[in-house]
């Protein structure tokens, strides 16, 4: 017979039951720490444009409207104007064939209309940039002023429809004066301060 104690047989686990390995208890995950600087970013209030800039915007829009109405008036009366240009071309070069005269008249008329519309488009784009508190478009518009006057002078002689020359010329003059007034308003001291702090 074996002299080993009954509690220490080969099939028994040695040691005190309190010393047995216990599984760790499950605990909820600790809360995530807040991120540093989690406060929302301050919202910068948009500074409304001062009076001179608002006036310049309105004057530019009125100038564009006058130019577009003049272009529309010329387009609706283009046939009579093309006939006049064809006669003028025939007086310069009487030996040319009618097809050449038609081409010359069409190129002159569509070129004048295209120059007027391109000028309005460029000025509209510069105005959109200017209203984002960018001051440099004012100097580009100032440099374009002689080009503007030259285009209006050429367009007035090429595009003016017979029977409506007075209205057409008045629209072109109004476009030039409104644009010049808008440019002058954008150069006032209050406008300069708004652009400088933009």
Backbone as a printed PyTorch tensor [residue, N CA C, xyz], in Angstrom:
tensor([[[   0.8430,   -1.1980,    0.0000],
         [   0.0000,    0.0000,    0.0000],
         [   0.8690,    1.2340,    0.0000]],

        [[   0.3210,    2.2830,   -0.6020],
         [   1.0900,    3.5350,   -0.6520],
         [   0.8560,    4.3090,    0.6250]],

        [[   1.9270,    4.9530,    1.1060],
         [   1.8330,    5.7760,    2.3020],
         [   1.5020,    7.2410,    2.0030]],

        [[   1.1920,    7.5920,    0.6410],
         [   0.8960,    8.9880,    0.2780],
         [  -0.4630,    9.3620,    0.8100]],

        [[  -0.6160,   10.6160,    1.2330],
         [  -1.9240,   11.0540,    1.7280],
         [  -2.9600,   10.9620,    0.6230]],

        [[  -4.2310,   10.7850,    1.0590],
         [  -5.3050,   10.6080,    0.0740],
         [  -5.5010,   11.8440,   -0.7610]],

        [[  -5.2050,   13.0070,   -0.2130],
         [  -5.4330,   14.2400,   -0.9730],
         [  -4.3380,   14.5530,   -1.9270]],

        [[  -3.2960,   13.7390,   -2.0300],
         [  -2.1900,   14.0570,   -2.9190],
         [  -1.9680,   12.9540,   -3.9270]],

        [[  -3.0300,   12.3680,   -4.3980],
         [  -2.9220,   11.3330,   -5.4000],
         [  -2.4740,   11.8890,   -6.7290]],

        [[  -2.1570,   11.0110,   -7.6700],
         [  -1.6640,   11.4910,   -8.9720],
         [  -2.7170,   12.2520,   -9.7420]],

        [[  -4.0300,   11.9940,   -9.5310],
         [  -5.0650,   12.7050,  -10.2820],
         [  -5.4730,   13.9970,   -9.6500]],

        [[  -4.8830,   14.3670,   -8.5320],
         [  -5.2480,   15.5930,   -7.8190],
         [  -4.3130,   16.7360,   -8.2150]],

        [[  -4.8630,   17.9610,   -8.1970],
         [  -4.0300,   19.1460,   -8.4510],
         [  -3.4200,   19.5910,   -7.1370]],

        [[  -2.1490,   19.8100,   -7.1590],
         [  -1.4500,   20.2070,   -5.9390],
         [  -1.7530,   21.6460,   -5.6070]],

        [[  -1.6830,   21.9710,   -4.3540],
         [  -1.8440,   23.3550,   -3.9110],
         [  -3.2020,   23.6050,   -3.3230]],

        [[  -3.2760,   24.7650,   -2.6710],
         [  -4.5050,   25.1870,   -2.0400],
         [  -5.4830,   25.6730,   -3.1040]],

        [[  -6.7810,   25.4010,   -2.9680],
         [  -7.7410,   25.9010,   -3.9810],
         [  -7.7020,   27.4050,   -4.1200]],

        [[  -7.3440,   28.1620,   -3.0540],
         [  -7.2890,   29.6310,   -3.1680],
         [  -6.1350,   30.0900,   -4.0270]],

        [[  -5.1600,   29.1790,   -4.2170],
         [  -3.9980,   29.5620,   -5.0070],
         [  -4.1680,   29.2410,   -6.4820]],

        [[  -5.3090,   28.6680,   -6.8100],
         [  -5.5220,   28.3710,   -8.2230],
         [  -5.6140,   29.6760,   -9.0310]],

        [[  -5.2700,   29.5510,  -10.2510],
         [  -5.2480,   30.7380,  -11.1390],
         [  -6.6760,   31.1800,  -11.4310]],

        [[  -6.9400,   32.4480,  -11.1850],
         [  -8.2450,   32.9960,  -11.4600],
         [  -8.2150,   33.8420,  -12.7470]],

        [[  -9.3100,   33.7830,  -13.4920],
         [  -9.3990,   34.5920,  -14.7200],
         [  -9.6640,   36.0360,  -14.3390]],

        [[  -9.0510,   36.9710,  -15.0570],
         [  -9.2620,   38.3990,  -14.7170],
         [ -10.6960,   38.7970,  -14.9970]],

        [[ -11.2280,   39.6240,  -14.1380],
         [ -12.5950,   40.1030,  -14.3280],
         [ -12.6270,   41.1360,  -15.4550]],

        [[ -13.6990,   41.1250,  -16.2400],
         [ -13.8540,   42.0680,  -17.3480],
         [ -14.3470,   43.3930,  -16.8060]],

        [[ -13.6800,   44.4970,  -17.2050],
         [ -14.0490,   45.8310,  -16.7810],
         [ -14.3880,   46.6660,  -18.0120]],

        [[ -15.3000,   47.5920,  -17.9350],
         [ -15.5940,   48.4570,  -19.1030],
         [ -14.3880,   49.3220,  -19.4570]],

        [[ -14.2540,   49.6120,  -20.7580],
         [ -13.1150,   50.4170,  -21.2270],
         [ -13.1970,   51.8200,  -20.6530]],

        [[ -12.0790,   52.3650,  -20.2580],
         [ -12.0930,   53.7430,  -19.7070],
         [ -12.5270,   54.7410,  -20.7740]],

        [[ -13.1200,   55.8110,  -20.3720],
         [ -13.5480,   56.8080,  -21.3650],
         [ -12.3640,   57.4140,  -22.0960]],

        [[ -12.5970,   57.7190,  -23.4010],
         [ -11.5200,   58.3080,  -24.2120],
         [ -11.2710,   59.7290,  -23.7490]],

        [[ -10.0040,   60.0770,  -23.6380],
         [  -9.7120,   61.4660,  -23.2120],
         [ -10.1160,   62.4390,  -24.2970]],

        [[ -10.5400,   63.6260,  -23.8860],
         [ -10.9080,   64.6480,  -24.8470],
         [  -9.6740,   65.1570,  -25.5710]],

        [[  -9.8630,   65.4690,  -26.8510],
         [  -8.7680,   65.9830,  -27.6440],
         [  -8.4440,   67.4020,  -27.2040]],

        [[  -7.1740,   67.7010,  -27.2550],
         [  -6.7560,   69.0580,  -26.9020],
         [  -7.2670,   70.0270,  -27.9570]],

        [[  -7.7550,   71.1470,  -27.5280],
         [  -8.2690,   72.1400,  -28.4630],
         [  -9.5150,   71.6860,  -29.1740]],

        [[ -10.4020,   70.9590,  -28.4640],
         [ -11.6130,   70.4520,  -29.0960],
         [ -12.6910,   71.5090,  -29.2340]],

        [[ -12.4440,   72.7150,  -28.7530],
         [ -13.4320,   73.7860,  -28.8780],
         [ -13.5860,   74.1500,  -30.3510]],

        [[ -14.8000,   74.4460,  -30.7970],
         [ -14.9910,   74.7900,  -32.2120],
         [ -14.2330,   76.0490,  -32.5910]],

        [[ -13.7850,   76.0610,  -33.8560],
         [ -13.0400,   77.2130,  -34.3390],
         [ -13.9360,   78.4400,  -34.3770]],

        [[ -13.4070,   79.5720,  -34.0500],
         [ -14.2390,   80.7860,  -34.0820],
         [ -14.6790,   81.1020,  -35.5010]],

        [[ -15.8940,   81.5500,  -35.6360],
         [ -16.4410,   81.9050,  -36.9370],
         [ -16.1530,   83.3810,  -37.1810]],

        [[ -15.4390,   83.6280,  -38.2800],
         [ -15.0900,   85.0030,  -38.6270],
         [ -16.2780,   85.6340,  -39.3380]],

        [[ -16.7840,   86.6850,  -38.7860],
         [ -17.9460,   87.3460,  -39.3820],
         [ -17.5380,   88.0500,  -40.6720]],

        [[ -18.3440,   87.8670,  -41.7040],
         [ -18.0650,   88.5180,  -42.9760],
         [ -18.3330,   90.0090,  -42.8460]],

        [[ -17.3590,   90.7850,  -43.2970],
         [ -17.4970,   92.2380,  -43.2290],
         [ -18.2200,   92.7040,  -44.4800]],

        [[ -19.3840,   93.3060,  -44.3320],
         [ -20.1000,   93.7550,  -45.5270],
         [ -19.3320,   94.8610,  -46.2280]],

        [[ -19.4620,   94.9540,  -47.5360],
         [ -18.7460,   96.0210,  -48.2500],
         [ -19.2820,   97.3860,  -47.8640]],

        [[ -18.4140,   98.3650,  -47.7870],
         [ -18.8860,   99.7150,  -47.4580],
         [ -19.6900,  100.3140,  -48.6020]],

        [[ -20.2280,  101.4860,  -48.3380],
         [ -21.0850,  102.1400,  -49.3250],
         [ -20.4490,  102.3260,  -50.6890]],

        [[ -19.1950,  102.8200,  -50.7740],
         [ -18.6040,  103.0060,  -52.1010],
         [ -18.4750,  101.7170,  -52.9040]],

        [[ -18.1530,  100.6070,  -52.2370],
         [ -18.0300,   99.3370,  -52.9600],
         [ -19.4030,   98.8540,  -53.4350]],

        [[ -20.4170,   98.9930,  -52.5740],
         [ -21.7620,   98.6280,  -53.0030],
         [ -22.2340,   99.4830,  -54.1690]],

        [[ -21.9190,  100.7850,  -54.1230],
         [ -22.2830,  101.6560,  -55.2390],
         [ -21.5340,  101.2700,  -56.5130]],

        [[ -20.2510,  100.9110,  -56.3620],
         [ -19.4770,  100.4920,  -57.5400],
         [ -20.0690,   99.2300,  -58.1600]],

        [[ -20.4880,   98.2920,  -57.3260],
         [ -21.1110,   97.0760,  -57.8480],
         [ -22.3790,   97.3940,  -58.6380]],

        [[ -23.2270,   98.2550,  -58.0770],
         [ -24.4710,   98.6080,  -58.7600],
         [ -24.1890,   99.3360,  -60.0720]],

        [[ -23.2050,  100.2190,  -60.0600],
         [ -22.8760,  100.9590,  -61.2760],
         [ -22.3010,  100.0490,  -62.3530]],

        [[ -21.4640,   99.0800,  -61.9350],
         [ -20.9290,   98.1400,  -62.9180],
         [ -22.0410,   97.2910,  -63.5300]],

        [[ -22.9540,   96.8370,  -62.6950],
         [ -24.0590,   96.0290,  -63.2120],
         [ -24.9180,   96.8330,  -64.1840]],

        [[ -25.1570,   98.1060,  -63.8630],
         [ -25.9070,   98.9540,  -64.7910],
         [ -25.1290,   99.1660,  -66.0840]],

        [[ -23.8100,   99.2960,  -65.9900],
         [ -22.9850,   99.4370,  -67.1870],
         [ -23.0630,   98.1950,  -68.0660]],

        [[ -22.9960,   97.0210,  -67.4390],
         [ -23.1160,   95.7760,  -68.2120],
         [ -24.4830,   95.6790,  -68.8860]],

        [[ -25.5210,   96.0730,  -68.1560],
         [ -26.8700,   96.0100,  -68.7240],
         [ -26.9860,   96.9250,  -69.9450]],

        [[ -26.4120,   98.1270,  -69.8510],
         [ -26.4670,   99.0420,  -70.9970],
         [ -25.7120,   98.4610,  -72.2010]],

        [[ -24.5600,   97.8570,  -71.9590],
         [ -23.8110,   97.2620,  -73.0550],
         [ -24.5360,   96.0860,  -73.6900]],

        [[ -25.1740,   95.2610,  -72.8700],
         [ -25.8940,   94.0980,  -73.4030],
         [ -27.1120,   94.5420,  -74.2010]],

        [[ -27.8100,   95.5660,  -73.7250],
         [ -28.9590,   96.0750,  -74.4780],
         [ -28.4990,   96.6570,  -75.8090]],

        [[ -27.3680,   97.3610,  -75.8210],
         [ -26.8370,   97.8940,  -77.0730],
         [ -26.4710,   96.7660,  -78.0340]],

        [[ -25.8430,   95.7130,  -77.5130],
         [ -25.4900,   94.5780,  -78.3670],
         [ -26.7370,   93.8900,  -78.9180]],

        [[ -27.7630,   93.7730,  -78.0950],
         [ -29.0110,   93.1590,  -78.5460],
         [ -29.6800,   94.0160,  -79.6140]],

        [[ -29.6670,   95.3220,  -79.4380],
         [ -30.2390,   96.2220,  -80.4350],
         [ -29.5000,   96.1020,  -81.7680]],

        [[ -28.1770,   96.0160,  -81.7090],
         [ -27.4010,   95.8530,  -82.9390],
         [ -27.6920,   94.5110,  -83.5990]],

        [[ -27.8300,   93.4630,  -82.8010],
         [ -28.0740,   92.1350,  -83.3640],
         [ -29.4310,   92.0730,  -84.0650]],

        [[ -30.4420,   92.6860,  -83.4770],
         [ -31.7740,   92.6350,  -84.0720],
         [ -31.8580,   93.4330,  -85.3760]],

        [[ -30.9410,   94.3890,  -85.5490],
         [ -30.9390,   95.2110,  -86.7690],
         [ -29.7070,   94.9320,  -87.6230]],

        [[ -29.1760,   93.7310,  -87.5430],
         [ -27.9150,   93.4300,  -88.2090],
         [ -28.0280,   93.4450,  -89.7320]],

        [[ -29.1700,   93.1010,  -90.3010],
         [ -29.2790,   93.0180,  -91.7610],
         [ -29.0730,   94.3870,  -92.4060]],

        [[ -29.7560,   95.3920,  -91.8570],
         [ -29.5940,   96.7310,  -92.4300],
         [ -28.1750,   97.2500,  -92.2260]],

        [[ -27.5820,   96.9040,  -91.0930],
         [ -26.2160,   97.3370,  -90.8340],
         [ -25.2320,   96.6160,  -91.7500]],

        [[ -25.4490,   95.3510,  -92.0180],
         [ -24.5730,   94.6220,  -92.9350],
         [ -24.6830,   95.1860,  -94.3440]],

        [[ -25.8830,   95.5900,  -94.7460],
         [ -26.0280,   96.2100,  -96.0700],
         [ -25.2430,   97.5190,  -96.1440]],

        [[ -25.2930,   98.2930,  -95.0820],
         [ -24.5420,   99.5550,  -95.0760],
         [ -23.0450,   99.3060,  -95.1270]],

        [[ -22.5750,   98.3090,  -94.3720],
         [ -21.1440,   97.9830,  -94.4030],
         [ -20.7310,   97.4410,  -95.7620]],

        [[ -21.6100,   96.6980,  -96.3980],
         [ -21.3080,   96.1680,  -97.7340],
         [ -21.1660,   97.3140,  -98.7430]],

        [[ -22.0400,   98.2950,  -98.6510],
         [ -21.9390,   99.4470,  -99.5500],
         [ -20.6670,  100.2430,  -99.2870]],

        [[ -20.3030,  100.3670,  -98.0030],
         [ -19.0720,  101.0820,  -97.6780],
         [ -17.8510,  100.3430,  -98.2090]],

        [[ -17.8570,   99.0080,  -98.1130],
         [ -16.7430,   98.2250,  -98.6390],
         [ -16.6830,   98.3050, -100.1500]],

        [[ -17.8480,   98.3580, -100.8000],
         [ -17.8670,   98.4650, -102.2620],
         [ -17.3210,   99.8100, -102.7090]],

        [[ -17.5540,  100.8710, -101.9460],
         [ -17.0100,  102.1770, -102.3020],
         [ -15.4990,  102.2320, -102.1740]],

        [[ -14.9470,  101.4190, -101.2580],
         [ -13.4830,  101.3990, -101.0970],
         [ -12.8360,  100.5670, -102.1990]],

        [[ -13.3900,   99.3940, -102.4800],
         [ -12.8350,   98.5090, -103.5130],
         [ -13.9280,   98.0840, -104.4770]],

        [[ -14.2010,   98.8950, -105.4910],
         [ -15.3140,   98.6280, -106.3980],
         [ -15.0640,   97.3990, -107.2690]],

        [[ -13.7960,   97.0110, -107.4370],
         [ -13.4960,   95.8820, -108.3220],
         [ -13.7010,   94.5320, -107.6580]],

        [[ -14.0290,   94.4900, -106.3790],
         [ -14.1760,   93.2110, -105.6840],
         [ -15.5350,   92.5960, -105.9790]],

        [[ -15.5820,   91.2620, -105.9330],
         [ -16.8270,   90.5610, -106.2170],
         [ -17.7610,   90.6390, -105.0210]],

        [[ -19.0690,   90.4200, -105.2320],
         [ -20.0420,   90.5500, -104.1260],
         [ -19.7700,   89.6160, -102.9570]],

        [[ -19.2570,   88.4240, -103.2320],
         [ -18.9950,   87.4920, -102.1270],
         [ -17.9130,   88.0300, -101.1980]],

        [[ -16.8980,   88.6420, -101.7850],
         [ -15.8420,   89.2340, -100.9640],
         [ -16.3780,   90.3850, -100.1360]],

        [[ -17.2390,   91.1900, -100.7270],
         [ -17.8280,   92.3010,  -99.9900],
         [ -18.6790,   91.8010,  -98.8310]],

        [[ -19.4230,   90.7190,  -99.0720],
         [ -20.2230,   90.1430,  -97.9830],
         [ -19.3260,   89.6550,  -96.8490]],

        [[ -18.2190,   89.0320,  -97.2070],
         [ -17.2920,   88.5290,  -96.1850],
         [ -16.6920,   89.6620,  -95.3750]],

        [[ -16.2860,   90.7240,  -96.0760],
         [ -15.6960,   91.8700,  -95.3780],
         [ -16.7020,   92.4920,  -94.4160]],

        [[ -17.9370,   92.6670,  -94.8920],
         [ -18.9670,   93.2680,  -94.0360],
         [ -19.2630,   92.3730,  -92.8290]],

        [[ -19.3510,   91.0660,  -93.0550],
         [ -19.6550,   90.1490,  -91.9430],
         [ -18.5360,   90.1200,  -90.9190]],

        [[ -17.2890,   90.0830,  -91.3910],
         [ -16.1520,   90.0560,  -90.4610],
         [ -16.1210,   91.3330,  -89.6180]],

        [[ -16.3450,   92.4760,  -90.2650],
         [ -16.3180,   93.7450,  -89.5290],
         [ -17.4410,   93.7990,  -88.4960]],

        [[ -18.6500,   93.3710,  -88.8960],
         [ -19.7860,   93.4790,  -87.9690],
         [ -19.6510,   92.5050,  -86.8080]],

        [[ -19.3940,   91.2310,  -87.1020],
         [ -19.2740,   90.2420,  -86.0220],
         [ -18.0460,   90.5060,  -85.1520]],

        [[ -16.9920,   91.0430,  -85.7630],
         [ -15.8170,   91.3940,  -84.9640],
         [ -16.1190,   92.5090,  -83.9700]],

        [[ -16.8690,   93.5270,  -84.4190],
         [ -17.2510,   94.6040,  -83.5140],
         [ -18.1500,   94.1240,  -82.3870]],

        [[ -19.1330,   93.2810,  -82.7250],
         [ -20.0190,   92.7510,  -81.6920],
         [ -19.2630,   91.8490,  -80.7140]],

        [[ -18.3850,   91.0130,  -81.2460],
         [ -17.6100,   90.1200,  -80.3850],
         [ -16.6990,   90.8850,  -79.4460]],

        [[ -16.0630,   91.9510,  -79.9520],
         [ -15.1880,   92.7540,  -79.0870],
         [ -15.9700,   93.3910,  -77.9490]],

        [[ -17.1750,   93.8690,  -78.2500],
         [ -18.0050,   94.4840,  -77.2060],
         [ -18.3910,   93.4640,  -76.1360]],

        [[ -18.8010,   92.2730,  -76.5610],
         [ -19.2220,   91.2550,  -75.5910],
         [ -18.0450,   90.7070,  -74.7910]],

        [[ -16.8960,   90.5460,  -75.4370],
         [ -15.7110,   90.0750,  -74.7130],
         [ -15.2900,   91.0940,  -73.6590]],

        [[ -15.3630,   92.3690,  -74.0150],
         [ -15.0190,   93.4120,  -73.0460],
         [ -15.9440,   93.3670,  -71.8370]],

        [[ -17.2450,   93.2000,  -72.0720],
         [ -18.1950,   93.1030,  -70.9590],
         [ -17.9010,   91.8730,  -70.1110]],

        [[ -17.5800,   90.7470,  -70.7510],
         [ -17.2750,   89.5280,  -70.0050],
         [ -16.0380,   89.6710,  -69.1330]],

        [[ -14.9840,   90.3030,  -69.6610],
         [ -13.7600,   90.4930,  -68.8790],
         [ -14.0260,   91.3940,  -67.6780]],

        [[ -14.7640,   92.4620,  -67.9000],
         [ -15.0630,   93.3740,  -66.7950],
         [ -15.9420,   92.7020,  -65.7430]],

        [[ -16.8590,   91.8370,  -66.1700],
         [ -17.7040,   91.1230,  -65.2050],
         [ -16.8670,   90.1690,  -64.3510]],

        [[ -15.9140,   89.4740,  -64.9580],
         [ -15.0400,   88.5830,  -64.1950],
         [ -14.1800,   89.3690,  -63.2000]],

        [[ -13.6630,   90.4900,  -63.6260],
         [ -12.8620,   91.3150,  -62.7170],
         [ -13.7180,   91.8500,  -61.5710]],

        [[ -14.9660,   92.1810,  -61.8560],
         [ -15.8500,   92.6410,  -60.7820],
         [ -16.1000,   91.5300,  -59.7670]],

        [[ -16.2790,   90.2920,  -60.2370],
         [ -16.4980,   89.1740,  -59.3150],
         [ -15.2910,   88.9830,  -58.3940]],

        [[ -14.0840,   89.1340,  -58.9300],
         [ -12.8880,   89.0170,  -58.0900],
         [ -12.7930,   90.2000,  -57.1320]],

        [[ -13.1380,   91.3750,  -57.6000],
         [ -13.0650,   92.5750,  -56.7750],
         [ -13.9800,   92.4730,  -55.5590]],

        [[ -15.1600,   91.8860,  -55.7350],
         [ -16.1070,   91.7800,  -54.6340],
         [ -15.6830,   90.7530,  -53.5940]],

        [[ -14.6210,   90.0050,  -53.8490],
         [ -14.0410,   89.1060,  -52.8500],
         [ -12.9320,   89.7940,  -52.0460]],

        [[ -12.9900,   91.0900,  -52.0060],
         [ -12.0290,   91.9220,  -51.2610],
         [ -10.6340,   91.8280,  -51.8480]],

        [[ -10.5590,   91.7720,  -53.1540],
         [  -9.2760,   91.8240,  -53.8600],
         [  -9.2110,   93.1710,  -54.5690]],

        [[  -8.2230,   93.9650,  -54.2230],
         [  -8.1670,   95.3130,  -54.7620],
         [  -7.5060,   95.4360,  -56.1170]],

        [[  -6.6990,   94.4300,  -56.5180],
         [  -5.9510,   94.5830,  -57.7610],
         [  -6.8140,   94.6650,  -59.0190]],

        [[  -8.0340,   94.0910,  -59.0780],
         [  -8.8240,   94.2740,  -60.3030],
         [  -9.1400,   95.7270,  -60.6230]],

        [[  -9.1150,   96.6030,  -59.6300],
         [  -9.3770,   98.0190,  -59.9070],
         [  -8.3410,   98.5900,  -60.8490]],

        [[  -7.0820,   98.1860,  -60.6510],
         [  -6.0230,   98.7340,  -61.5010],
         [  -6.0780,   98.1120,  -62.8940]],

        [[  -6.4960,   96.8620,  -62.9800],
         [  -6.6780,   96.2570,  -64.3060],
         [  -7.8180,   96.9560,  -65.0520]],

        [[  -8.9120,   97.2290,  -64.3380],
         [ -10.0340,   97.9460,  -64.9610],
         [  -9.6220,   99.3540,  -65.3780]],

        [[  -8.7830,   99.9810,  -64.5780],
         [  -8.3030,  101.3080,  -64.9400],
         [  -7.4480,  101.2500,  -66.2040]],

        [[  -6.6110,  100.2030,  -66.3080],
         [  -5.8000,  100.0480,  -67.5120],
         [  -6.6510,   99.7110,  -68.7380]],

        [[  -7.7890,   99.0540,  -68.5120],
         [  -8.6770,   98.6950,  -69.6170],
         [  -9.5460,   99.8530,  -70.0870]],

        [[  -9.5490,  100.9450,  -69.3500],
         [ -10.4330,  102.0520,  -69.6980],
         [ -10.1650,  102.6020,  -71.1020]],

        [[  -8.9080,  102.8560,  -71.5160],
         [  -8.6900,  103.3050,  -72.9040],
         [  -9.1490,  102.2660,  -73.9360]],

        [[  -8.9260,  100.9760,  -73.6270],
         [  -9.3960,   99.9230,  -74.5360],
         [ -10.9190,   99.9420,  -74.6200]],

        [[ -11.5510,  100.1520,  -73.4770],
         [ -13.0090,  100.2290,  -73.4380],
         [ -13.5060,  101.3570,  -74.3370]],

        [[ -12.9000,  102.5240,  -74.2220],
         [ -13.3270,  103.6610,  -75.0320],
         [ -13.0750,  103.4150,  -76.5180]],

        [[ -11.9480,  102.7680,  -76.8390],
         [ -11.6590,  102.4830,  -78.2450],
         [ -12.6580,  101.4910,  -78.8270]],

        [[ -12.9970,  100.4570,  -78.0450],
         [ -13.9740,   99.4730,  -78.5170],
         [ -15.3410,  100.1160,  -78.7150]],

        [[ -15.7230,  100.9940,  -77.7960],
         [ -17.0200,  101.6580,  -77.9270],
         [ -17.0370,  102.5860,  -79.1400]],

        [[ -15.9330,  103.2750,  -79.3880],
         [ -15.8860,  104.1650,  -80.5470],
         [ -15.9760,  103.3690,  -81.8480]],

        [[ -15.2010,  102.2690,  -81.9120],
         [ -15.2540,  101.4440,  -83.1240],
         [ -16.5990,  100.7550,  -83.2600]],

        [[ -17.1190,  100.2560,  -82.1300],
         [ -18.4160,   99.5930,  -82.1840],
         [ -19.5370,  100.5450,  -82.5700]],

        [[ -19.4100,  101.8130,  -82.1370],
         [ -20.4360,  102.7760,  -82.4920],
         [ -20.5040,  103.0380,  -83.9840]],

        [[ -19.3530,  102.9970,  -84.6590],
         [ -19.3420,  103.2430,  -86.0990],
         [ -19.6920,  102.0020,  -86.9070]],

        [[ -19.4490,  100.8120,  -86.3320],
         [ -19.6880,   99.5720,  -87.0890],
         [ -21.0500,   98.9870,  -86.7810]],

        [[ -21.4620,   99.0390,  -85.5270],
         [ -22.6620,   98.3220,  -85.0980],
         [ -23.9120,   99.1870,  -85.0700]],

        [[ -23.7700,  100.5010,  -85.1290],
         [ -24.9410,  101.3660,  -84.9920],
         [ -25.9610,  101.0590,  -86.0880]],

        [[ -27.1410,  100.6010,  -85.7240],
         [ -28.1450,  100.2510,  -86.7380],
         [ -28.7800,  101.4960,  -87.3400]],

        [[ -28.9970,  101.5410,  -88.6500],
         [ -29.6590,  102.6940,  -89.2680],
         [ -31.0570,  102.8960,  -88.6860]],

        [[ -31.3560,  104.1280,  -88.3610],
         [ -32.6400,  104.4570,  -87.7680],
         [ -32.6410,  104.3980,  -86.2570]],

        [[ -31.6360,  103.7980,  -85.6630],
         [ -31.5620,  103.7190,  -84.1920],
         [ -30.1760,  104.1040,  -83.7010]],

        [[ -29.4700,  104.9140,  -84.5180],
         [ -28.1150,  105.2990,  -84.1340],
         [ -28.0960,  106.0640,  -82.8180]],

        [[ -29.0790,  106.9470,  -82.6220],
         [ -29.0910,  107.7740,  -81.4120],
         [ -29.2210,  106.9200,  -80.1600]],

        [[ -30.1490,  105.9750,  -80.1770],
         [ -30.3430,  105.1130,  -79.0100],
         [ -29.1070,  104.2520,  -78.7700]],

        [[ -28.5460,  103.7590,  -79.8520],
         [ -27.3680,  102.8960,  -79.7180],
         [ -26.1970,  103.6650,  -79.1210]],

        [[ -25.9500,  104.8590,  -79.6410],
         [ -24.8320,  105.6610,  -79.1400],
         [ -25.0730,  106.0660,  -77.6900]],

        [[ -26.3180,  106.4010,  -77.3560],
         [ -26.6250,  106.7640,  -75.9690],
         [ -26.3660,  105.5930,  -75.0240]],

        [[ -26.6920,  104.3920,  -75.4480],
         [ -26.4230,  103.2230,  -74.6140],
         [ -24.9270,  103.0170,  -74.4160]],

        [[ -24.1410,  103.2120,  -75.4720],
         [ -22.6900,  103.0540,  -75.3420],
         [ -22.0970,  104.1370,  -74.4470]],

        [[ -22.5970,  105.3710,  -74.5910],
         [ -22.1040,  106.4510,  -73.7340],
         [ -22.4780,  106.1680,  -72.2700]],

        [[ -23.7100,  105.7050,  -72.0550],
         [ -24.1270,  105.3650,  -70.6870],
         [ -23.2660,  104.2520,  -70.1190]],

        [[ -22.9360,  103.2600,  -70.9350],
         [ -22.0820,  102.1690,  -70.4600],
         [ -20.7220,  102.6960,  -70.0300]],

        [[ -20.1320,  103.5780,  -70.8270],
         [ -18.8110,  104.1200,  -70.4940],
         [ -18.8650,  104.9810,  -69.2410]],

        [[ -19.8790,  105.8470,  -69.1250],
         [ -19.9660,  106.7260,  -67.9650],
         [ -20.2340,  105.9430,  -66.6800]],

        [[ -21.0950,  104.9420,  -66.7570],
         [ -21.3790,  104.1250,  -65.5720],
         [ -20.1370,  103.3440,  -65.1380]],

        [[ -19.4020,  102.8120,  -66.1050],
         [ -18.1780,  102.0960,  -65.7610],
         [ -17.1370,  103.0050,  -65.1320]],

        [[ -16.9970,  104.2290,  -65.6660],
         [ -16.0400,  105.1730,  -65.0940],
         [ -16.4490,  105.5840,  -63.6830]],

        [[ -17.7530,  105.8020,  -63.4710],
         [ -18.2220,  106.1530,  -62.1250],
         [ -18.0080,  105.0040,  -61.1480]],

        [[ -18.2350,  103.7770,  -61.5940],
         [ -18.0060,  102.6120,  -60.7330],
         [ -16.5410,  102.4910,  -60.3600]],

        [[ -15.6620,  102.7270,  -61.3180],
         [ -14.2280,  102.6440,  -61.0350],
         [ -13.8120,  103.7280,  -60.0550]],

        [[ -14.3580,  104.9390,  -60.2170],
         [ -14.0340,  106.0260,  -59.2920],
         [ -14.5290,  105.7060,  -57.8840]],

        [[ -15.7220,  105.1080,  -57.7570],
         [ -16.2400,  104.7570,  -56.4300],
         [ -15.3750,  103.7150,  -55.7440]],

        [[ -14.8230,  102.7750,  -56.5210],
         [ -13.9900,  101.7220,  -55.9200],
         [ -12.6220,  102.2240,  -55.4910]],

        [[ -12.2670,  103.4530,  -55.8510],
         [ -10.9730,  104.0240,  -55.4710],
         [ -11.0820,  105.0090,  -54.3130]],

        [[ -12.2780,  105.1630,  -53.7440],
         [ -12.4530,  106.0740,  -52.6170],
         [ -11.7740,  105.5180,  -51.3550]],

        [[ -11.4700,  106.3830,  -50.3770],
         [ -10.7330,  105.9190,  -49.1790],
         [ -11.4150,  104.7740,  -48.4310]],

        [[ -12.7450,  104.8390,  -48.2570],
         [ -13.4240,  103.7570,  -47.5300],
         [ -13.2970,  102.4390,  -48.2700]],

        [[ -13.3450,  102.4810,  -49.5770],
         [ -13.1670,  101.2600,  -50.3680],
         [ -11.7260,  100.7680,  -50.2440]],

        [[ -10.7650,  101.6790,  -50.2450],
         [  -9.3670,  101.2690,  -50.0870],
         [  -9.1460,  100.5550,  -48.7630]],

        [[  -9.7430,  101.0770,  -47.6900],
         [  -9.5830,  100.4380,  -46.3810],
         [ -10.2010,   99.0430,  -46.3710]],

        [[ -11.3420,   98.8730,  -47.0260],
         [ -11.9990,   97.5510,  -47.0700],
         [ -11.1540,   96.5400,  -47.8270]],

        [[ -10.5640,   96.9680,  -48.9250],
         [  -9.7120,   96.0490,  -49.6990],
         [  -8.4110,   95.7650,  -48.9570]],

        [[  -7.8840,   96.7510,  -48.2690],
         [  -6.5940,   96.5810,  -47.5970],
         [  -6.6760,   95.5810,  -46.4670]],

        [[  -7.8090,   95.5050,  -45.7620],
         [  -7.9650,   94.5770,  -44.6420],
         [  -8.6730,   93.2900,  -45.0530]],

        [[  -8.7270,   93.0230,  -46.3350],
         [  -9.3950,   91.8100,  -46.7980],
         [  -8.5190,   90.5900,  -46.7250]]])
